[in-house]
Amino acid sequence: MRIPAGTPPIFLAHGGADIISPPEHSVLMYLALRKAGVPAELHIYATAAHDFGVRPSDHPCSTWTQACAAWLRYQGFLKLPAQTQ
Protein backbone atom coordinates (compact mmCIF):
# COMPACT_ATOMS: atom_id res chain seq x y z
CA MET A 1 0.00 0.00 0.00
CA ARG A 2 1.40 3.39 -0.96
CA ILE A 3 0.94 6.22 1.51
CA PRO A 4 1.48 9.59 -0.19
CA ALA A 5 3.82 12.16 1.32
CA GLY A 6 1.91 14.68 3.37
CA THR A 7 -0.75 12.22 4.50
CA PRO A 8 -2.28 13.70 7.66
CA PRO A 9 -2.66 11.80 10.93
CA ILE A 10 -5.47 9.25 10.74
CA PHE A 11 -7.87 7.77 13.29
CA LEU A 12 -9.28 4.39 12.27
CA ALA A 13 -12.29 2.73 13.89
CA HIS A 14 -13.56 -0.60 12.63
CA GLY A 15 -16.10 -3.21 13.62
CA GLY A 16 -14.61 -6.62 14.26
CA ALA A 17 -17.82 -8.26 13.01
CA ASP A 18 -17.96 -6.18 9.82
CA ILE A 19 -18.86 -8.48 6.91
CA ILE A 20 -18.82 -5.69 4.31
CA SER A 21 -15.26 -4.53 4.89
CA PRO A 22 -13.14 -6.90 6.98
CA PRO A 23 -11.25 -5.32 9.89
CA GLU A 24 -8.02 -6.59 8.36
CA HIS A 25 -8.33 -3.72 5.87
CA SER A 26 -7.93 -1.21 8.68
CA VAL A 27 -5.11 -3.24 10.21
CA LEU A 28 -3.22 -3.16 6.91
CA MET A 29 -3.86 0.57 6.55
CA TYR A 30 -2.65 1.21 10.09
CA LEU A 31 0.55 -0.77 9.49
CA ALA A 32 1.20 1.07 6.23
CA LEU A 33 0.66 4.42 7.94
CA ARG A 34 3.09 3.49 10.71
CA LYS A 35 5.68 2.35 8.18
CA ALA A 36 5.30 5.69 6.39
CA GLY A 37 5.72 7.59 9.66
CA VAL A 38 2.16 8.91 9.69
CA PRO A 39 0.62 9.25 13.15
CA ALA A 40 -2.30 6.84 13.37
CA GLU A 41 -4.55 5.20 15.90
CA LEU A 42 -6.62 2.07 15.36
CA HIS A 43 -9.65 0.89 17.33
CA ILE A 44 -11.33 -2.41 16.49
CA TYR A 45 -14.59 -3.04 18.31
CA ALA A 46 -14.87 -6.83 18.45
CA THR A 47 -18.64 -7.28 18.21
CA ALA A 48 -19.48 -4.22 16.11
CA ALA A 49 -20.78 -4.61 12.57
CA HIS A 50 -20.34 -2.22 9.64
CA ASP A 51 -22.81 0.41 10.83
CA PHE A 52 -21.70 0.82 14.44
CA GLY A 53 -21.72 4.20 16.07
CA VAL A 54 -24.64 5.60 14.12
CA ARG A 55 -27.13 4.91 16.90
CA PRO A 56 -26.72 5.31 20.65
CA SER A 57 -26.21 2.00 22.44
CA ASP A 58 -24.64 0.47 25.50
CA HIS A 59 -22.02 -1.34 23.40
CA PRO A 60 -18.35 -0.34 23.72
CA CYS A 61 -18.30 0.84 20.11
CA SER A 62 -20.67 3.68 20.96
CA THR A 63 -17.73 5.47 22.60
CA TRP A 64 -15.73 5.74 19.39
CA THR A 65 -16.63 9.41 18.94
CA GLN A 66 -15.21 10.26 22.37
CA ALA A 67 -12.05 8.26 21.59
CA CYS A 68 -11.71 10.09 18.29
CA ALA A 69 -12.22 13.49 19.93
CA ALA A 70 -9.58 12.70 22.56
CA TRP A 71 -7.17 11.64 19.82
CA LEU A 72 -7.89 14.80 17.82
CA ARG A 73 -7.15 16.89 20.92
CA TYR A 74 -3.90 14.99 21.48
CA GLN A 75 -2.92 15.63 17.86
CA GLY A 76 -3.68 19.34 18.30
CA PHE A 77 -6.65 19.43 15.93
CA LEU A 78 -9.22 20.15 18.66
CA LYS A 79 -8.84 22.49 21.56
CA LEU A 80 -9.93 21.59 25.06
CA PRO A 81 -13.29 23.08 26.01
CA ALA A 82 -13.01 26.40 27.80
CA GLN A 83 -13.03 26.06 31.57
CA THR A 84 -16.06 27.58 33.26
CA GLN A 85 -15.54 29.45 36.49
Buried (B, 14 or more C-beta within 10 A) or exposed (E): EEBEEEBEBBBBBBBBBBEEEEBEEBBEBBEBBEEBEBBBBBBBBEEBEEEBBEEEEEBBBBBBEEBBEBBBEEBEEEEEEEEEE
